[in-house]
Amino acid sequence: MTQRSGLALAVLSLLTEEPMHPYRVQQLVRERGKDDVVNVGQRSQLYKTIDRLARDGLIVEHTTERETARPERTLYAVTDAGRETAEEWTREMLAVPRPEFPEFVVGLAHLPQLTPADAAAAVEIRLDALRRRLAGARASHEAVAGLLPRVVLVELEYTIAMLEAETTWVAALVDDVRAGRLTWSREELLRLAAARGGPAPHDHP
């Protein structure tokens, strides 16, 4: 069974429109703004995904084309099994939550590795980046909201909603640390751990 991934689904989805070569797949993902949710930055990963889909019979070589001064390119087409798989993956991705282990949450779980001041400084950098991303996402949505059907913009709506929520939460976290409402010291955590007979949270052996 083919391993499910966002990139694999993007390939299958685009090939349901028409046969195309890998570079065109990458180009369309970027042109349509889907590179915010699907990583097509590494061409090698795209080709590995296409090879895997072809191996498993979800896509097939359709034809080849050659443009002036360019090497020959293979166009791929989706199979009936590929269409069914794309539908199944889409349904599962929408319906079934999966653990994703984002790095920011890992960082939060290890806050005691830093002093409160260091942690606040690091999170403030993230807050600035979140605000820039949010402004960019809002601008992108405003630019196309009246031109494109909403169904092709729902992931951008979701991105904006998640960025709004994270920005609000992160700003509150910074405020709490800066105001001393949230504070800690490794020494105190070690003493607490020793008192209860266990290791300190995230302390190294």
GROMACS elastic network, one bead per residue, 0.5 to 0.9 nm:
[ bonds ]
;  ai    aj funct       b0    kb
    1     4     6  0.88302   500
    1    56     6  0.73635   500
    2    52     6  0.72148   500
    2    53     6  0.69724   500
    2    56     6  0.65393   500
    2    58     6  0.87444   500
    3     8     6  0.83311   500
    3    52     6  0.86636   500
    4     7     6  0.85465   500
    4     8     6  0.66419   500
    4     9     6  0.73907   500
    4    89     6  0.70392   500
    5     8     6  0.51751   500
    5     9     6  0.62517   500
    5    10     6  0.86112   500
    5    89     6  0.85883   500
    6     9     6  0.51791   500
    6    10     6  0.61680   500
    6    11     6  0.87384   500
    6    37     6  0.79107   500
    6    38     6  0.58804   500
    6    39     6  0.80629   500
    7    10     6  0.50269   500
    7    11     6  0.62978   500
    7    12     6  0.87431   500
    7    38     6  0.57203   500
    7    39     6  0.66869   500
    7    40     6  0.72388   500
    7    45     6  0.89170   500
    7    46     6  0.74187   500
    7    49     6  0.74371   500
    8    11     6  0.51734   500
    8    12     6  0.63172   500
    8    13     6  0.85708   500
    8    46     6  0.83364   500
    8    49     6  0.60996   500
    8    50     6  0.75169   500
    8    52     6  0.89578   500
    8    53     6  0.75358   500
    8    86     6  0.87016   500
    9    12     6  0.51143   500
    9    13     6  0.59450   500
    9    14     6  0.85406   500
    9    85     6  0.84910   500
    9    86     6  0.59168   500
    9    89     6  0.71962   500
    9    90     6  0.77291   500
   10    13     6  0.50792   500
   10    14     6  0.61368   500
   10    15     6  0.85478   500
   10    25     6  0.83496   500
   10    29     6  0.77779   500
   10    34     6  0.88028   500
   10    38     6  0.74885   500
   10    86     6  0.86627   500
   11    14     6  0.53489   500
   11    15     6  0.61740   500
   11    16     6  0.87522   500
   11    22     6  0.85410   500
   11    25     6  0.66531   500
   11    26     6  0.87790   500
   11    46     6  0.86418   500
   11    49     6  0.84060   500
   11    50     6  0.75621   500
   11    53     6  0.89813   500
   11    78     6  0.89702   500
   12    15     6  0.51849   500
   12    16     6  0.63727   500
   12    53     6  0.85292   500
   12    58     6  0.79051   500
   12    59     6  0.76663   500
   12    77     6  0.86822   500
   12    78     6  0.64286   500
   12    82     6  0.64556   500
   12    83     6  0.70227   500
   12    85     6  0.83631   500
   12    86     6  0.61438   500
   13    16     6  0.53410   500
   13    17     6  0.72826   500
   13    78     6  0.86259   500
   13    82     6  0.89423   500
   13    83     6  0.77978   500
   13    86     6  0.65649   500
   13    87     6  0.89207   500
   14    17     6  0.55028   500
   14    18     6  0.71615   500
   14    19     6  0.83629   500
   14    20     6  0.83350   500
   14    25     6  0.68722   500
   14    28     6  0.82295   500
   14    29     6  0.85983   500
   14    78     6  0.88984   500
   15    18     6  0.51878   500
   15    19     6  0.54650   500
   15    20     6  0.66536   500
   15    25     6  0.81835   500
   15    59     6  0.83089   500
   15    76     6  0.72976   500
   15    77     6  0.57251   500
   15    78     6  0.54825   500
   15    83     6  0.89965   500
   16    19     6  0.76180   500
   16    77     6  0.75023   500
   16    78     6  0.60007   500
   16    79     6  0.86451   500
   16    82     6  0.86497   500
   16    83     6  0.69598   500
   18    76     6  0.87051   500
   18    77     6  0.68880   500
   18    78     6  0.83195   500
   19    61     6  0.88788   500
   19    62     6  0.68624   500
   19    63     6  0.86165   500
   19    75     6  0.58266   500
   19    76     6  0.52114   500
   19    78     6  0.73800   500
   20    23     6  0.82345   500
   20    24     6  0.61453   500
   20    25     6  0.68137   500
   20    62     6  0.84889   500
   20    74     6  0.78605   500
   20    76     6  0.55019   500
   20    77     6  0.69856   500
   21    24     6  0.54078   500
   21    25     6  0.64841   500
   21    26     6  0.89607   500
   21    64     6  0.86418   500
   21    73     6  0.64582   500
   21    74     6  0.56290   500
   21    76     6  0.60158   500
   22    26     6  0.63020   500
   22    27     6  0.85622   500
   22    43     6  0.85104   500
   22    46     6  0.72958   500
   22    47     6  0.70371   500
   22    50     6  0.77902   500
   22    73     6  0.84566   500
   22    74     6  0.79791   500
   22    75     6  0.75100   500
   22    76     6  0.80529   500
   23    26     6  0.51020   500
   23    27     6  0.60599   500
   23    28     6  0.86330   500
   23    43     6  0.82615   500
   23    73     6  0.89146   500
   24    28     6  0.60430   500
   24    29     6  0.85202   500
   25    28     6  0.53071   500
   25    29     6  0.62520   500
   25    30     6  0.87645   500
   25    46     6  0.89459   500
   26    29     6  0.52904   500
   26    30     6  0.64683   500
   26    31     6  0.87255   500
   26    35     6  0.87809   500
   26    40     6  0.61006   500
   26    41     6  0.82645   500
   26    43     6  0.80175   500
   26    46     6  0.79494   500
   27    30     6  0.53078   500
   27    31     6  0.60823   500
   27    32     6  0.86234   500
   28    32     6  0.59465   500
   28    33     6  0.83907   500
   28    34     6  0.83545   500
   29    32     6  0.54577   500
   29    33     6  0.63242   500
   29    34     6  0.50714   500
   29    35     6  0.57789   500
   29    38     6  0.78213   500
   29    40     6  0.75657   500
   30    33     6  0.50928   500
   30    34     6  0.59045   500
   30    35     6  0.52804   500
   30    36     6  0.84522   500
   30    40     6  0.80811   500
   31    34     6  0.76785   500
   31    35     6  0.85096   500
   32    35     6  0.79615   500
   33    36     6  0.63915   500
   33    37     6  0.84340   500
   33   156     6  0.88778   500
   34    37     6  0.55446   500
   34    38     6  0.59947   500
   34    39     6  0.85873   500
   34   155     6  0.87454   500
   34   156     6  0.89600   500
   35    39     6  0.57203   500
   35    40     6  0.64009   500
   35    41     6  0.80685   500
   36    39     6  0.73261   500
   36   156     6  0.87692   500
   36   159     6  0.89777   500
   37   155     6  0.81505   500
   37   159     6  0.89675   500
   38    41     6  0.89068   500
   39    42     6  0.75362   500
   39    46     6  0.89180   500
   40    43     6  0.67017   500
   40    45     6  0.76676   500
   40    46     6  0.65541   500
   41    44     6  0.89749   500
   41    45     6  0.84050   500
   41    46     6  0.85327   500
   42    45     6  0.54580   500
   42    46     6  0.66749   500
   43    46     6  0.50687   500
   43    47     6  0.63359   500
   43    48     6  0.86960   500
   44    47     6  0.51674   500
   44    48     6  0.62071   500
   44    49     6  0.86414   500
   45    48     6  0.50341   500
   45    49     6  0.61678   500
   45    50     6  0.86371   500
   46    49     6  0.51142   500
   46    50     6  0.62372   500
   46    51     6  0.86353   500
   47    50     6  0.50087   500
   47    51     6  0.60621   500
   47    52     6  0.85398   500
   48    51     6  0.50719   500
   48    52     6  0.61843   500
   48    53     6  0.86729   500
   49    52     6  0.50959   500
   49    53     6  0.62148   500
   49    54     6  0.86032   500
   50    53     6  0.50844   500
   50    54     6  0.61013   500
   50    55     6  0.84892   500
   50    59     6  0.79075   500
   50    76     6  0.87316   500
   51    54     6  0.51091   500
   51    55     6  0.60245   500
   51    56     6  0.86517   500
   51    59     6  0.89863   500
   52    55     6  0.50120   500
   52    56     6  0.62669   500
   52    57     6  0.87041   500
   52    58     6  0.87387   500
   53    56     6  0.52553   500
   53    57     6  0.63166   500
   53    58     6  0.51933   500
   53    59     6  0.57909   500
   53    60     6  0.83525   500
   53    82     6  0.81793   500
   54    57     6  0.51173   500
   54    58     6  0.57863   500
   54    60     6  0.55625   500
   54    61     6  0.78218   500
   54    76     6  0.86515   500
   55    58     6  0.77338   500
   55    59     6  0.81812   500
   55    60     6  0.86384   500
   56    59     6  0.78768   500
   57    60     6  0.67441   500
   57    78     6  0.88062   500
   57    79     6  0.71657   500
   57    81     6  0.71683   500
   57    82     6  0.73702   500
   58    77     6  0.87829   500
   58    78     6  0.61216   500
   58    79     6  0.53940   500
   58    80     6  0.74703   500
   58    81     6  0.54767   500
   58    83     6  0.77030   500
   58    84     6  0.89857   500
   58    85     6  0.77110   500
   59    62     6  0.88687   500
   59    76     6  0.63956   500
   59    77     6  0.54827   500
   59    79     6  0.52516   500
   59    80     6  0.87063   500
   59    81     6  0.82676   500
   59    82     6  0.61846   500
   60    75     6  0.86268   500
   60    76     6  0.55022   500
   60    77     6  0.54595   500
   60    78     6  0.64098   500
   60    79     6  0.68561   500
   61    64     6  0.82104   500
   61    74     6  0.66944   500
   61    75     6  0.60334   500
   61    77     6  0.63257   500
   61    78     6  0.89197   500
   62    74     6  0.73620   500
   62    75     6  0.54033   500
   62    77     6  0.55498   500
   62    78     6  0.89510   500
   63    73     6  0.85027   500
   63    74     6  0.59832   500
   63    75     6  0.53293   500
   63    76     6  0.71910   500
   63    77     6  0.88653   500
   64    72     6  0.65748   500
   64    73     6  0.54062   500
   64    75     6  0.56828   500
   64    76     6  0.88410   500
   65    71     6  0.87005   500
   65    72     6  0.56680   500
   65    73     6  0.53270   500
   65    74     6  0.65957   500
   65    75     6  0.74898   500
   66    69     6  0.83909   500
   66    70     6  0.64685   500
   66    71     6  0.62573   500
   66    73     6  0.62431   500
   67    70     6  0.53107   500
   67    71     6  0.72918   500
   67    72     6  0.73556   500
   67    73     6  0.86347   500
   68    71     6  0.82968   500
   70    73     6  0.84163   500
   78    81     6  0.79766   500
   78    82     6  0.55525   500
   78    83     6  0.66869   500
   79    83     6  0.63577   500
   79    84     6  0.86848   500
   80    83     6  0.51324   500
   80    84     6  0.63004   500
   80    85     6  0.85704   500
   81    84     6  0.51197   500
   81    85     6  0.60551   500
   81    86     6  0.85983   500
   82    86     6  0.61036   500
   82    87     6  0.86464   500
   83    86     6  0.51207   500
   83    87     6  0.63465   500
   83    88     6  0.86606   500
   84    87     6  0.51955   500
   84    88     6  0.61766   500
   84    89     6  0.86375   500
   85    89     6  0.59854   500
   85    90     6  0.84168   500
   86    89     6  0.52050   500
   86    90     6  0.60619   500
   86    91     6  0.85390   500
   87    90     6  0.51942   500
   87    91     6  0.61626   500
   87    92     6  0.86599   500
   88    91     6  0.51607   500
   88    92     6  0.61983   500
   88    93     6  0.86100   500
   89    92     6  0.50779   500
   89    93     6  0.59843   500
   89    94     6  0.85057   500
   90    93     6  0.51701   500
   90    94     6  0.62070   500
   90    95     6  0.85780   500
   91    94     6  0.53172   500
   91    95     6  0.61253   500
   91    96     6  0.84129   500
   92    95     6  0.50895   500
   92    96     6  0.55329   500
   92    97     6  0.86190   500
   93    96     6  0.58381   500
   93    97     6  0.73062   500
   93    98     6  0.84868   500
   94    97     6  0.78103   500
   99   102     6  0.89681   500
  101   104     6  0.86113   500
  101   105     6  0.72016   500
  101   106     6  0.73581   500
  102   105     6  0.57009   500
  102   106     6  0.67532   500
  103   107     6  0.61938   500
  103   108     6  0.86827   500
  104   108     6  0.62643   500
  104   109     6  0.86463   500
  105   109     6  0.61842   500
  105   110     6  0.87468   500
  106   109     6  0.50255   500
  106   110     6  0.65209   500
  106   111     6  0.89615   500
  107   110     6  0.51730   500
  107   111     6  0.63262   500
  108   111     6  0.52290   500
  108   112     6  0.88376   500
  109   112     6  0.82368   500
  109   201     6  0.89397   500
  109   202     6  0.80916   500
  110   113     6  0.57938   500
  110   114     6  0.81019   500
  110   201     6  0.80249   500
  110   202     6  0.62598   500
  111   114     6  0.58099   500
  111   115     6  0.79422   500
  111   116     6  0.80744   500
  111   119     6  0.67458   500
  111   202     6  0.89522   500
  112   115     6  0.67717   500
  112   116     6  0.80565   500
  112   119     6  0.86779   500
  112   184     6  0.70138   500
  112   185     6  0.69815   500
  112   186     6  0.61286   500
  112   189     6  0.82927   500
  112   201     6  0.77865   500
  112   202     6  0.75929   500
  112   203     6  0.85670   500
  113   119     6  0.87542   500
  113   186     6  0.74834   500
  113   202     6  0.77436   500
  113   203     6  0.80468   500
  114   117     6  0.78955   500
  114   118     6  0.58071   500
  114   119     6  0.57197   500
  114   185     6  0.86993   500
  114   186     6  0.84391   500
  115   118     6  0.51943   500
  115   119     6  0.61065   500
  115   120     6  0.85463   500
  115   183     6  0.85199   500
  115   184     6  0.74728   500
  115   185     6  0.68419   500
  115   186     6  0.80706   500
  116   119     6  0.50730   500
  116   120     6  0.60235   500
  116   121     6  0.85580   500
  116   177     6  0.63870   500
  116   178     6  0.79455   500
  116   180     6  0.86672   500
  116   182     6  0.81135   500
  116   183     6  0.59969   500
  116   184     6  0.67412   500
  116   185     6  0.79827   500
  117   120     6  0.51670   500
  117   121     6  0.62081   500
  117   122     6  0.86972   500
  117   177     6  0.76528   500
  117   178     6  0.74068   500
  118   121     6  0.51551   500
  118   122     6  0.62617   500
  118   123     6  0.86674   500
  119   122     6  0.51607   500
  119   123     6  0.61388   500
  119   124     6  0.85169   500
  119   174     6  0.86408   500
  119   177     6  0.83567   500
  120   123     6  0.51233   500
  120   124     6  0.59974   500
  120   125     6  0.87056   500
  120   173     6  0.81706   500
  120   174     6  0.55537   500
  120   175     6  0.85354   500
  120   177     6  0.63461   500
  120   178     6  0.68881   500
  121   124     6  0.51273   500
  121   125     6  0.65435   500
  121   126     6  0.89489   500
  121   174     6  0.83282   500
  122   125     6  0.53159   500
  122   126     6  0.66789   500
  122   127     6  0.88619   500
  123   127     6  0.61296   500
  123   128     6  0.87494   500
  123   170     6  0.72466   500
  123   171     6  0.85754   500
  123   173     6  0.83639   500
  123   174     6  0.67757   500
  124   128     6  0.63017   500
  124   129     6  0.86746   500
  124   170     6  0.81425   500
  124   171     6  0.78032   500
  124   174     6  0.67085   500
  125   128     6  0.52918   500
  125   129     6  0.64619   500
  125   130     6  0.87405   500
  126   129     6  0.50740   500
  126   130     6  0.60881   500
  126   131     6  0.86214   500
  126   167     6  0.89925   500
  126   170     6  0.82620   500
  127   130     6  0.50265   500
  127   131     6  0.61993   500
  127   132     6  0.86975   500
  127   166     6  0.87934   500
  127   167     6  0.63371   500
  127   170     6  0.64267   500
  127   171     6  0.66535   500
  127   174     6  0.87285   500
  128   131     6  0.52141   500
  128   132     6  0.63968   500
  128   133     6  0.87536   500
  128   167     6  0.89413   500
  129   132     6  0.51560   500
  129   133     6  0.61891   500
  129   134     6  0.85423   500
  130   133     6  0.50548   500
  130   134     6  0.59812   500
  130   135     6  0.85176   500
  130   163     6  0.67363   500
  130   164     6  0.85990   500
  130   166     6  0.79126   500
  130   167     6  0.61152   500
  131   134     6  0.50458   500
  131   135     6  0.61314   500
  131   136     6  0.85694   500
  131   163     6  0.80859   500
  131   164     6  0.85331   500
  131   167     6  0.67599   500
  132   135     6  0.51488   500
  132   136     6  0.61790   500
  132   137     6  0.86085   500
  133   136     6  0.50535   500
  133   137     6  0.60676   500
  133   138     6  0.85535   500
  133   160     6  0.88933   500
  133   163     6  0.77388   500
  134   137     6  0.50843   500
  134   138     6  0.61111   500
  134   139     6  0.85149   500
  134   159     6  0.84772   500
  134   160     6  0.62991   500
  134   163     6  0.58909   500
  134   164     6  0.69749   500
  134   167     6  0.83876   500
  135   138     6  0.52125   500
  135   139     6  0.61553   500
  135   140     6  0.86344   500
  135   160     6  0.89745   500
  136   139     6  0.50884   500
  136   140     6  0.61357   500
  136   141     6  0.86203   500
  137   140     6  0.50797   500
  137   141     6  0.61872   500
  137   142     6  0.86206   500
  137   156     6  0.71820   500
  137   157     6  0.86789   500
  137   159     6  0.76263   500
  137   160     6  0.62536   500
  137   163     6  0.89010   500
  138   141     6  0.51152   500
  138   142     6  0.61296   500
  138   143     6  0.85779   500
  138   156     6  0.86746   500
  138   157     6  0.87433   500
  138   160     6  0.67762   500
  139   142     6  0.51362   500
  139   143     6  0.61445   500
  139   144     6  0.89321   500
  140   143     6  0.52013   500
  140   144     6  0.66843   500
  140   145     6  0.84430   500
  140   156     6  0.85779   500
  141   144     6  0.55493   500
  141   145     6  0.55309   500
  141   153     6  0.76716   500
  141   156     6  0.70168   500
  141   157     6  0.77256   500
  141   160     6  0.89029   500
  142   145     6  0.53351   500
  142   146     6  0.77783   500
  143   146     6  0.76691   500
  143   147     6  0.81098   500
  144   147     6  0.50639   500
  144   148     6  0.59597   500
  144   153     6  0.86740   500
  145   148     6  0.59771   500
  145   149     6  0.76330   500
  145   150     6  0.72542   500
  145   153     6  0.77327   500
  146   149     6  0.78228   500
  146   150     6  0.87822   500
  148   151     6  0.83672   500
  148   152     6  0.71365   500
  148   153     6  0.76636   500
  149   152     6  0.60209   500
  149   153     6  0.71876   500
  150   153     6  0.50474   500
  150   154     6  0.62362   500
  151   154     6  0.56521   500
  151   155     6  0.86061   500
  152   155     6  0.74758   500
  152   156     6  0.84614   500
  153   156     6  0.52347   500
  153   157     6  0.63632   500
  153   158     6  0.87766   500
  154   158     6  0.61860   500
  154   159     6  0.85556   500
  155   159     6  0.60823   500
  155   160     6  0.86118   500
  156   160     6  0.61729   500
  156   161     6  0.85742   500
  157   160     6  0.51830   500
  157   161     6  0.62339   500
  157   162     6  0.86820   500
  158   161     6  0.50485   500
  158   162     6  0.61200   500
  158   163     6  0.84924   500
  159   162     6  0.51750   500
  159   163     6  0.60494   500
  159   164     6  0.85027   500
  160   163     6  0.50731   500
  160   164     6  0.60256   500
  160   165     6  0.85661   500
  161   164     6  0.51243   500
  161   165     6  0.62274   500
  161   166     6  0.86314   500
  162   165     6  0.51238   500
  162   166     6  0.60451   500
  162   167     6  0.84049   500
  163   166     6  0.51029   500
  163   167     6  0.58383   500
  163   168     6  0.84212   500
  164   167     6  0.52101   500
  164   168     6  0.61818   500
  164   169     6  0.86222   500
  165   168     6  0.52770   500
  165   169     6  0.62042   500
  165   170     6  0.85836   500
  166   169     6  0.50764   500
  166   170     6  0.58865   500
  166   171     6  0.83596   500
  167   170     6  0.52125   500
  167   171     6  0.60026   500
  167   172     6  0.85557   500
  168   171     6  0.52793   500
  168   172     6  0.63150   500
  168   173     6  0.87498   500
  169   172     6  0.51613   500
  169   173     6  0.62351   500
  169   174     6  0.87774   500
  170   174     6  0.62428   500
  170   175     6  0.86097   500
  171   174     6  0.52067   500
  171   175     6  0.62632   500
  171   176     6  0.87022   500
  172   175     6  0.50189   500
  172   176     6  0.61421   500
  172   177     6  0.86899   500
  173   176     6  0.51028   500
  173   177     6  0.62726   500
  173   178     6  0.85659   500
  173   182     6  0.81548   500
  174   177     6  0.52380   500
  174   178     6  0.60211   500
  174   179     6  0.84190   500
  175   178     6  0.51483   500
  175   179     6  0.59148   500
  175   180     6  0.84225   500
  175   181     6  0.83195   500
  175   182     6  0.89613   500
  176   179     6  0.51996   500
  176   180     6  0.60655   500
  176   182     6  0.53993   500
  176   183     6  0.84022   500
  177   180     6  0.51174   500
  177   181     6  0.59737   500
  177   183     6  0.61548   500
  178   181     6  0.77402   500
  178   182     6  0.80634   500
  178   183     6  0.88191   500
  179   182     6  0.76566   500
  180   183     6  0.57367   500
  184   187     6  0.87529   500
  184   188     6  0.73507   500
  184   189     6  0.76011   500
  185   188     6  0.53398   500
  185   189     6  0.63394   500
  185   190     6  0.86884   500
  186   190     6  0.60655   500
  186   191     6  0.85873   500
  186   200     6  0.83900   500
  186   203     6  0.87204   500
  187   190     6  0.50972   500
  187   191     6  0.62723   500
  187   192     6  0.86857   500
  188   191     6  0.50452   500
  188   192     6  0.61737   500
  188   193     6  0.85496   500
  189   192     6  0.50672   500
  189   193     6  0.60898   500
  189   194     6  0.85706   500
  189   200     6  0.59008   500
  189   201     6  0.73247   500
  190   193     6  0.50264   500
  190   194     6  0.61047   500
  190   195     6  0.85491   500
  190   199     6  0.74692   500
  190   200     6  0.51795   500
  190   201     6  0.82372   500
  190   203     6  0.81571   500
  191   194     6  0.50911   500
  191   195     6  0.61416   500
  191   196     6  0.87624   500
  191   200     6  0.81398   500
  192   195     6  0.50576   500
  192   196     6  0.64027   500
  192   197     6  0.85805   500
  192   198     6  0.87630   500
  192   200     6  0.74265   500
  193   196     6  0.53050   500
  193   197     6  0.60387   500
  193   198     6  0.51884   500
  193   199     6  0.54031   500
  193   201     6  0.77355   500
  194   198     6  0.60216   500
  194   199     6  0.69833   500
  194   200     6  0.75878   500
  195   198     6  0.78570   500
  196   199     6  0.87127   500
  198   201     6  0.89825   500
  199   202     6  0.79772   500
  199   203     6  0.66395   500
  199   204     6  0.85730   500
  199   205     6  0.81546   500
  200   203     6  0.51339   500
  200   204     6  0.84122   500
  201   204     6  0.89549   500
